[in-house]
Amino acid sequence: MNETAMILLVIGIPFAAVPLIALFSRRPNIREGVSIIAGVAMCGFAAGLIPTVLAGNRPGFSLFDVIPGLPIAFEVEPLGALFALIASFLWIVTTVYSTGYMRANREASQTRFYACFALALSCTAGIAFAGNMFTLFLFYEALTLSTYPLVTHSGTAEARRSGRIYLGILLSTSIMLQLLAMLWTWVEVGSLDFVPGGLLTGRIPEGVMAALLVLYVFGVGKAAIMPFHRWLPAAMVAPAPVSALLHAVAVVKAGVFTILKIVLYIFGLDTVAGVASGYWLIYVAGATILIASIIAVRQDNLKLRLAYSTIGQLSYIVLGAALANAQAFTGSTMHIAAHAFGKVTLFFCAGAIYTASGKTKVSELAGLGRSMPWTMGAFAVASLVMIGVPPSAGFVSKWYLLQGALTADNWFAVGVMVVGTILATAYLAPVVLTAFFAAPRSAGGGADPLPKAHGEAPLPMVAALVLTAVGAIVLFFYPDLPLALARLALGGAA
Amino acid sequence: MITSHLPVLQVIVPMIAAPLCVLLRRDKYAWALATLVTWAILAMVSLLLVQVINQGEVIYHLGGWPAPYGIEYRLDALNTYVLLMISAIAAVVTPFAAKSVAREIEPHRRHLFYAVYLLTLTGLLGIVASGDAFNVYVFLEIASLGSYVLIGLGPKRQALKAAYKYLIQGTIGATFILIGIGLLYMMTGTLNMADLAERVGPVADTRPVIVAFAILTVGILIKLALFPLHLWLPGAYTHAPSMVSAFLAATSTKVGAYLLLRFVFTVFGTDFAFGKMPLMEILMPLSLIAIVAGSAAAIGQKDAKRLLAFSSVGQIGYLALGVSFATVTGLTGGIVHIFNHGLTKGGMFLALGCVAYRLGNTRIESLYGLGRRMPLTSAALVLGGLGLIGVPGTAGFISKWYLVQAAIESDLWPVAVIVLLGSLIALVYVGRLVEAAYFHAPDTTAGEVREAPASMLIPTWILIAGSIYFGFHTELTVGVAETAALSLMGSAP
């Protein structure tokens, strides 16, 4: 089968699943079956593209010009291939998990939920395979809109308010900053293609370049760089599977992925490293890591704590892009994979805890290690990823990032990473410790003689979260694929 | 060959059909005739477009009298494009009218409604096709008088007041236009616009010509409803029958935009309008205020139709902004927005027509729970709303792309930012519609509410689907708009 068809299938399969999901709205088993089959097929084709990419090819094609000279184009380059693979694989796992979560919690409008989920995955694939900035922007906006019904799923006043923040921040940054940057680029150089080495390199004055970098970076609100991060905590009002896949993987990774693409293919690593004006990004990313982590430590609501952790962890990836050398960039690429597996597990656990016990706060978790050993075990493993301790995939990415910071001789970045690690321990270790070692307390404050009996969450949920936790460990021992793809993206050989 | 008479036939056919509607008396027959006529016109205009694309320009002399003595119909890329837009909208909304009009207008007035509707259509087509300034004025009056009647036929008593308001302001506008044409005739001795363009140059410095320019522009801006001359528009669009709101929103103000382009660029020329006269300095701030204030005023409205009407005030700002750049890119953006906004807003007004058909009104509270009760109508409203915001993949995005590009090319950064800001304000008012339709429990006292009938849904979705289609495939829209923009800029004396 040729690559063009495979690219179209990766994007088209989840899209085609939407009407099927709607069609079987009264047959839940078939409906979820459609989602899982679509996920498996999508993941299969995304994986099928990997050998071609590893061989050094970048298959692509363009459909038609929307504006003369500005086509809808797709190209599978190494970063996109990795992103699509991760997102589609985790979609399968998340659908299994959702089946347990949505039924156990008797959520309403499940058809809309699965349909929007499939649509969001189609947009994610479109972002991953976009062949120019224009196509990427198209799918970027579509992803925002398709996830809005998921964020506001419960339909309550709070969900509506969160939906406003979500749309407001994501659309205003993308329209006011990113679109403006694109149009400026278009007027300056008459192209929005992704060019290895940088589209703008040597073509526009340094001052314009600096202004464009600011517009592009803050224009990608999905990367949740401060001060445009508020949408992510707001999105936590959504059901757990949405927080897990979309707001720990698909949407936020689409953001940092876009930033990596912009740095690599619009500006070029050398430009960002060489132009002094690219330097500020290191400080912004560093500040985001520290501030978000400190806020995370202070959150009692488990999902909010995880959301702020995500904001911090995303900025590690941005930090790697800002350091703009090969090691740091490799670290960023690796962290896309590592954080995806780690954070999806943490959110799966949060959802499982809520489903089994109805608890949402860290302070309520005492004794949960005994009643939900698998869930809390997976939580502990995934915490290692966030902190960056072996044997978790997080260690590999932090290792490369630290190397990158040392190569760049940037002691601020080194310091941020050290302090960030301590803070990550400070916001995740208490959760694990409380669950395993604290004595359960009753509402009155004394020891509760009869804790409300509950076991693990339903099997599909536990299976999903154990699988992703194992994945986070496996990636430590076998990090070859992400690393090879990172080398290829940088222009080296696999 | 009959095809050589197409330029005039597309005006004459609806004019003759109008009195026939009166004679037919039965509303069903009148409607059938109107539908037939609008489709025939669409076919004729499509043929004309092919001719124009092949030949560049089609010139027709009325009664065989050569210009400048006789009346000349001169069709180039610009006005054929606008004709196509008007006839396409008419062909889509007339089938919609069958049920909508039957619900909103009393039986003994329905056949008269179709007669006046066809007359209004005649006027609009005539304004655009004619190459004779006085002839343009005559058709303008036909179209305007027709519109007053159509709006006054609205189901509520306020419709009469709104029509009266429009009548006063519209008449002032038309009178201004007439005075302007009179002054030009006085100075040049000709009414043929191509001829005028040549003869205005030598006398451009005289006071009458300057006054003519000023007074014509103001008159046209009233018709265009550019801020602050938009006061007639919200009431008229709110209280008119549903089908009329859609039709006029998609065509009437767009004809105003056409007149502005024709007089400013073809007759007076860019050097005069933007060099000697401060048209840019006047038009650009007004457009920007319209974009921000019009859109902002839409946010607080309690009636969905009124909300869309204020949104139109804002969107007209984008149109005028495109003109005010006086560059090819800006004009392309403005002209393409004529088409794109016509489709989008027409589709949305039709969707509200479906709502009015089932619920009897279009108050925001009536939209509560619409997502479940009328899923297709609600989806049309949402997609149309995305077009108003200018989300990529909708026609509205294409217009804004060109407008912002024009602003950046002219180094007008604040303008670029305000255009984008307009999108965000649109996000707020569209968000209100979406939240009403999907997040509020329906008012149960209205009883069971079903989806609108197919004869209304299909026209609605044709326009909405068009607004998505032209967000991706722009060869026709942008292609013709660019050709028109090039010829307008090139025709500067």
Interface residues (C-beta under 8 A of the other chain):
Chain A: F64 D65 V66 I67 P68 I72 F137 L138 E141 A142 L145 P149 T152 G155 R160 R164 L167 G168 L171 S172 I175 M176 L179 L180 L183 W184 W186 V187
Chain B: L386 I389 G390 V391 P392 G393 I398 W401 V404 Q405 I408 E409 A416 V417 L420 L421 S423 L424 L427 G431 E435 Y438 F439 G471 F472 H473 T474 V478
